[in-house]
């Protein structure tokens, strides 16, 4: 079964995405979604992608709530900056030394940072393990270092072992 469907969860997710995009559960869409999902997963087999080691813990909902809170708060802050006529913001770059080298931690961290308005993942120096982050309204670099390291990276390191 593993040879026929190498990544069963990814296959199901791709079929679900196909059905949602087509807004139909007609047999032709189920069949086409399944064929495309199988092809996509078979293509990834030679890449030798190792599945992530995820520890189910309270860190997952804590991270989800922290990210949700930060996204809502950042949306409000960016809206204020855009809507205020005399907004004096100083954007800038922050270099953050990371402790994790786990590629899944780094991928999720990149998604979190990029999904949060006002911040963007600019670069990751894998040799020195330093993240360069661009912040729209940079007031205190240490504040941003603390947010990334304490709110996100620490929890991600608890989740991905």
C-alpha angles and dihedrals in degrees: 000000000000090000094051095045107021095178108027097178093048089048092053091046092051092048090050091049090049091051092048092049091050093041090220140099094197114145092249091056092046091051095045092046091050093048092048092046091051091049091049093050094045089053091055095051095083089054089070095223110187115218115246120257102232122186111208103225143135088272090081098062091037090055092045092052093046092050093046091049092048094047093052092045092047092049089056093046093049091046089053091050092049096043098043113088098209099041110151107195130167113210120196151148127272124197112212122191108220128209098201126076094176106127093215091053090049093047094050091044089053090051092048094049095045092046091054110087115239095029134079135181104240106174144344118210100207093188094058094022094232124148119211111209127187115214123194096210107027112183103147124017093198090057091058093044089053093048094051096042101039104030100036117012096045092051093044090053089054091051100043110051 
